[in-house]
Amino acid sequence: MNIEDLKTCYVFDEDGYFEGTHIAQPNPRNPGDWLFPPRSTNVAPAKIPPTCFYKIQDENSQESGWDEIPYPASAQDFLGIEIPHASRTARNELLRTLLRKYVAENPKLWREKQINDQKGSLVAITVEEIPQPTELELLAQKEAEVRSTRDYYLQLTDYLIVSDYPISEADKQQVVTYRQSLRDLPTTAGFPETITWPEPPTVAKA
């Protein structure tokens, strides 16, 4: 068979997306006609290799063109897209790669979500936006962090106010004043965003 007896055609997967090239052969029963493989068209996508997804316009026409569909450019673009677990088409393999890439780039905002059937078997994957804390929740978190640090500093000086600890009354009073300043922090202006930590007395530093 001569090369001129062959014709390149362009095949698409079960979802209608371009998957690669194939060879059509002359129809021996109808000269001038071609035998096309299933799910194929005579029309080439705009670029090979593709720079986007190409979806067949008419699956029943061997002269059908293609619609251009851009690749997802972010995790957000995957919202509403479910990638079937059992499908291993070129498009779905690329979608899996891109989904996991975008999630890994911003794991605080996005995560991969598995979709299971009633038996618990994996059916598909998609993305899920991670709920972000509200301003009030962030403020409460900051307050808790500051209070935890404050409590740690208080613990560091607990031994200094034990009744039989050998310390002068003057030094002990400085410790008491310092500890009260720590306790008063939540009532100071700017708490918890702006904190001016009191300076520990010399005896505490020692």
C-alpha positions as a Markdown table, in Angstrom:
| # | Residue | x | y | z |
|---|---|---|---|---|
| 1 | Met | 0.0 | 0.0 | 0.0 |
| 2 | Asn | 1.4 | 3.4 | -1.0 |
| 3 | Ile | 1.5 | 6.4 | 1.3 |
| 4 | Glu | -1.0 | 8.1 | -0.9 |
| 5 | Asp | -3.4 | 5.3 | -0.2 |
| 6 | Leu | -3.5 | 6.4 | 3.5 |
| 7 | Lys | -5.2 | 9.4 | 5.1 |
| 8 | Thr | -4.7 | 10.9 | 8.5 |
| 9 | Cys | -7.8 | 11.3 | 10.6 |
| 10 | Tyr | -8.3 | 12.7 | 14.0 |
| 11 | Val | -9.9 | 10.6 | 16.8 |
| 12 | Phe | -11.8 | 11.7 | 19.9 |
| 13 | Asp | -12.5 | 9.8 | 23.1 |
| 14 | Glu | -15.9 | 8.7 | 24.5 |
| 15 | Asp | -16.5 | 12.2 | 25.9 |
| 16 | Gly | -15.8 | 13.8 | 22.5 |
| 17 | Tyr | -12.4 | 15.2 | 23.2 |
| 18 | Phe | -9.5 | 15.0 | 20.8 |
| 19 | Glu | -7.2 | 12.1 | 21.6 |
| 20 | Gly | -4.8 | 11.7 | 18.7 |
| 21 | Thr | -4.3 | 10.8 | 15.1 |
| 22 | His | -5.2 | 7.6 | 13.2 |
| 23 | Ile | -5.1 | 6.3 | 9.7 |
| 24 | Ala | -8.1 | 6.0 | 7.4 |
| 25 | Gln | -7.8 | 3.6 | 4.4 |
| 26 | Pro | -9.4 | 3.7 | 1.0 |
| 27 | Asn | -12.8 | 2.0 | 0.8 |
| 28 | Pro | -12.2 | -0.9 | -1.7 |
| 29 | Arg | -15.9 | -1.0 | -2.5 |
| 30 | Asn | -16.3 | 2.7 | -3.1 |
| 31 | Pro | -13.2 | 4.3 | -4.7 |
| 32 | Gly | -12.6 | 7.8 | -3.6 |
| 33 | Asp | -14.2 | 7.1 | -0.2 |
| 34 | Trp | -12.4 | 6.3 | 3.0 |
| 35 | Leu | -12.8 | 3.9 | 5.9 |
| 36 | Phe | -12.6 | 5.9 | 9.0 |
| 37 | Pro | -12.0 | 4.4 | 12.5 |
| 38 | Pro | -14.8 | 4.9 | 15.1 |
| 39 | Arg | -15.0 | 8.4 | 16.7 |
| 40 | Ser | -12.9 | 10.2 | 14.1 |
| 41 | Thr | -13.1 | 13.2 | 11.8 |
| 42 | Asn | -11.3 | 14.4 | 8.7 |
| 43 | Val | -10.8 | 17.8 | 10.2 |
| 44 | Ala | -7.6 | 18.5 | 12.2 |
| 45 | Pro | -7.7 | 20.6 | 15.4 |
| 46 | Ala | -6.1 | 24.0 | 15.2 |
| 47 | Lys | -2.8 | 22.8 | 16.7 |
| 48 | Ile | -1.1 | 19.5 | 17.2 |
| 49 | Pro | 0.0 | 18.9 | 19.8 |
| 50 | Pro | -2.9 | 20.7 | 21.4 |
| 51 | Thr | -2.6 | 23.9 | 23.4 |
| 52 | Cys | -6.1 | 23.4 | 24.8 |
| 53 | Phe | -8.8 | 20.8 | 24.8 |
| 54 | Tyr | -10.6 | 20.2 | 21.5 |
| 55 | Lys | -14.2 | 19.0 | 21.7 |
| 56 | Ile | -15.8 | 17.5 | 18.6 |
| 57 | Gln | -18.7 | 19.6 | 17.3 |
| 58 | Asp | -20.7 | 16.8 | 15.7 |
| 59 | Glu | -19.8 | 13.2 | 16.7 |
| 60 | Asn | -21.8 | 11.9 | 13.8 |
| 61 | Ser | -20.0 | 13.8 | 11.1 |
| 62 | Gln | -16.6 | 12.8 | 9.6 |
| 63 | Glu | -16.2 | 16.5 | 8.5 |
| 64 | Ser | -16.8 | 17.9 | 11.9 |
| 65 | Gly | -14.7 | 20.7 | 13.3 |
| 66 | Trp | -13.7 | 21.3 | 16.9 |
| 67 | Asp | -14.5 | 23.7 | 19.7 |
| 68 | Glu | -11.6 | 25.0 | 21.7 |
| 69 | Ile | -11.8 | 24.7 | 25.5 |
| 70 | Pro | -9.0 | 26.3 | 27.5 |
| 71 | Tyr | -7.1 | 24.1 | 30.1 |
| 72 | Pro | -8.1 | 24.9 | 33.7 |
| 73 | Ala | -5.8 | 27.7 | 34.9 |
| 74 | Ser | -6.4 | 27.4 | 38.7 |
| 75 | Ala | -8.0 | 25.3 | 41.3 |
| 76 | Gln | -11.1 | 27.4 | 41.1 |
| 77 | Asp | -11.6 | 26.4 | 37.5 |
| 78 | Phe | -12.1 | 22.8 | 38.7 |
| 79 | Leu | -15.2 | 23.7 | 40.8 |
| 80 | Gly | -18.1 | 21.6 | 39.3 |
| 81 | Ile | -15.7 | 19.4 | 37.4 |
| 82 | Glu | -15.7 | 15.7 | 38.3 |
| 83 | Ile | -12.9 | 13.6 | 36.9 |
| 84 | Pro | -14.1 | 9.9 | 36.7 |
| 85 | His | -11.8 | 7.6 | 38.5 |
| 86 | Ala | -12.2 | 4.8 | 36.0 |
| 87 | Ser | -11.5 | 7.0 | 33.0 |
| 88 | Arg | -7.9 | 7.0 | 31.6 |
| 89 | Thr | -8.4 | 9.2 | 28.6 |
| 90 | Ala | -5.7 | 11.7 | 27.8 |
| 91 | Arg | -7.9 | 14.6 | 28.8 |
| 92 | Asn | -8.8 | 13.1 | 32.2 |
| 93 | Glu | -5.2 | 12.2 | 32.9 |
| 94 | Leu | -4.2 | 15.8 | 32.2 |
| 95 | Leu | -7.0 | 17.1 | 34.3 |
| 96 | Arg | -5.9 | 14.9 | 37.3 |
| 97 | Thr | -2.3 | 16.3 | 36.9 |
| 98 | Leu | -3.5 | 19.9 | 36.8 |
| 99 | Leu | -5.9 | 19.5 | 39.7 |
| 100 | Arg | -3.3 | 18.1 | 42.0 |
| 101 | Lys | -0.8 | 20.7 | 40.9 |
| 102 | Tyr | -3.1 | 23.7 | 41.7 |
| 103 | Val | -4.1 | 22.2 | 45.0 |
| 104 | Ala | -0.5 | 21.7 | 46.0 |
| 105 | Glu | 0.3 | 25.3 | 45.1 |
| 106 | Asn | -2.3 | 26.6 | 47.5 |
| 107 | Pro | -3.1 | 23.9 | 50.1 |
| 108 | Lys | -4.6 | 26.4 | 52.6 |
| 109 | Leu | -7.4 | 27.3 | 50.2 |
| 110 | Trp | -8.0 | 24.1 | 48.2 |
| 111 | Arg | -8.1 | 20.4 | 48.7 |
| 112 | Glu | -8.8 | 17.4 | 46.6 |
| 113 | Lys | -12.2 | 15.9 | 47.2 |
| 114 | Gln | -13.1 | 12.3 | 46.6 |
| 115 | Ile | -16.6 | 11.4 | 45.4 |
| 116 | Asn | -17.7 | 7.9 | 46.5 |
| 117 | Asp | -20.7 | 5.8 | 45.6 |
| 118 | Gln | -23.1 | 4.3 | 48.2 |
| 119 | Lys | -20.6 | 1.4 | 48.7 |
| 120 | Gly | -17.8 | 3.7 | 49.5 |
| 121 | Ser | -15.9 | 3.1 | 46.3 |
| 122 | Leu | -14.1 | 6.0 | 44.6 |
| 123 | Val | -16.1 | 7.3 | 41.6 |
| 124 | Ala | -14.5 | 10.6 | 40.8 |
| 125 | Ile | -12.3 | 13.5 | 42.2 |
| 126 | Thr | -12.9 | 17.2 | 42.2 |
| 127 | Val | -11.7 | 20.2 | 44.2 |
| 128 | Glu | -13.2 | 21.7 | 47.4 |
| 129 | Glu | -12.6 | 25.1 | 48.7 |
| 130 | Ile | -11.4 | 25.1 | 52.3 |
| 131 | Pro | -13.6 | 27.3 | 54.5 |
| 132 | Gln | -11.6 | 30.3 | 55.7 |
| 133 | Pro | -12.0 | 31.7 | 59.2 |
| 134 | Thr | -14.1 | 34.9 | 59.6 |
| 135 | Glu | -12.6 | 38.1 | 60.9 |
| 136 | Leu | -14.1 | 37.3 | 64.3 |
| 137 | Glu | -12.6 | 33.8 | 64.3 |
| 138 | Leu | -9.2 | 35.2 | 63.3 |
| 139 | Leu | -9.4 | 37.8 | 66.2 |
| 140 | Ala | -10.4 | 35.0 | 68.6 |
| 141 | Gln | -7.4 | 32.9 | 67.4 |
| 142 | Lys | -5.1 | 35.9 | 67.9 |
| 143 | Glu | -6.4 | 36.5 | 71.4 |
| 144 | Ala | -5.9 | 32.9 | 72.3 |
| 145 | Glu | -2.3 | 33.0 | 71.1 |
| 146 | Val | -1.5 | 36.1 | 73.1 |
| 147 | Arg | -3.2 | 34.7 | 76.2 |
| 148 | Ser | -1.2 | 31.5 | 75.9 |
| 149 | Thr | 2.1 | 33.4 | 75.6 |
| 150 | Arg | 1.0 | 35.6 | 78.6 |
| 151 | Asp | 0.2 | 32.5 | 80.7 |
| 152 | Tyr | 3.6 | 31.0 | 79.8 |
| 153 | Tyr | 5.4 | 34.2 | 81.1 |
| 154 | Leu | 3.3 | 34.0 | 84.3 |
| 155 | Gln | 4.4 | 30.4 | 84.8 |
| 156 | Leu | 8.0 | 31.5 | 84.5 |
| 157 | Thr | 7.7 | 33.6 | 87.6 |
| 158 | Asp | 5.4 | 31.4 | 89.7 |
| 159 | Tyr | 8.3 | 30.3 | 91.9 |
| 160 | Leu | 9.2 | 33.8 | 92.8 |
| 161 | Ile | 6.0 | 34.4 | 94.7 |
| 162 | Val | 6.1 | 31.3 | 96.7 |
| 163 | Ser | 5.9 | 32.4 | 100.4 |
| 164 | Asp | 9.2 | 30.8 | 101.5 |
| 165 | Tyr | 11.2 | 31.7 | 98.4 |
| 166 | Pro | 14.3 | 33.7 | 99.4 |
| 167 | Ile | 13.6 | 37.1 | 97.8 |
| 168 | Ser | 13.6 | 40.6 | 99.1 |
| 169 | Glu | 10.3 | 42.4 | 99.6 |
| 170 | Ala | 11.3 | 45.0 | 97.0 |
| 171 | Asp | 12.1 | 42.3 | 94.4 |
| 172 | Lys | 8.9 | 40.5 | 95.2 |
| 173 | Gln | 6.9 | 43.6 | 94.7 |
| 174 | Gln | 8.5 | 44.1 | 91.3 |
| 175 | Val | 7.5 | 40.6 | 90.4 |
| 176 | Val | 3.9 | 41.1 | 91.6 |
| 177 | Thr | 3.7 | 44.3 | 89.5 |
| 178 | Tyr | 5.1 | 42.6 | 86.5 |
| 179 | Arg | 2.6 | 39.7 | 86.8 |
| 180 | Gln | -0.3 | 42.1 | 87.2 |
| 181 | Ser | 0.8 | 43.9 | 84.0 |
| 182 | Leu | 0.7 | 40.6 | 82.2 |
| 183 | Arg | -2.8 | 39.9 | 83.5 |
| 184 | Asp | -3.9 | 43.4 | 82.4 |
| 185 | Leu | -2.8 | 42.9 | 78.8 |
| 186 | Pro | -6.3 | 41.9 | 77.5 |
| 187 | Thr | -7.6 | 45.2 | 78.7 |
| 188 | Thr | -5.0 | 47.4 | 77.0 |
| 189 | Ala | -5.7 | 49.4 | 73.9 |
| 190 | Gly | -5.0 | 47.5 | 70.6 |
| 191 | Phe | -5.3 | 44.1 | 72.1 |
| 192 | Pro | -4.6 | 41.6 | 70.6 |
| 193 | Glu | -3.2 | 43.2 | 67.5 |
| 194 | Thr | -0.8 | 45.5 | 69.2 |
| 195 | Ile | 0.9 | 44.2 | 72.3 |
| 196 | Thr | 3.6 | 45.9 | 74.4 |
| 197 | Trp | 5.0 | 43.2 | 76.6 |
| 198 | Pro | 6.1 | 44.4 | 80.1 |
| 199 | Glu | 9.7 | 44.1 | 80.9 |
| 200 | Pro | 10.4 | 41.4 | 83.5 |
| 201 | Pro | 12.2 | 42.5 | 86.7 |
| 202 | Thr | 15.9 | 41.8 | 87.1 |
| 203 | Val | 15.2 | 39.0 | 89.6 |
| 204 | Ala | 13.0 | 37.2 | 87.1 |
| 205 | Lys | 15.7 | 37.4 | 84.4 |
| 206 | Ala | 18.2 | 35.9 | 86.7 |
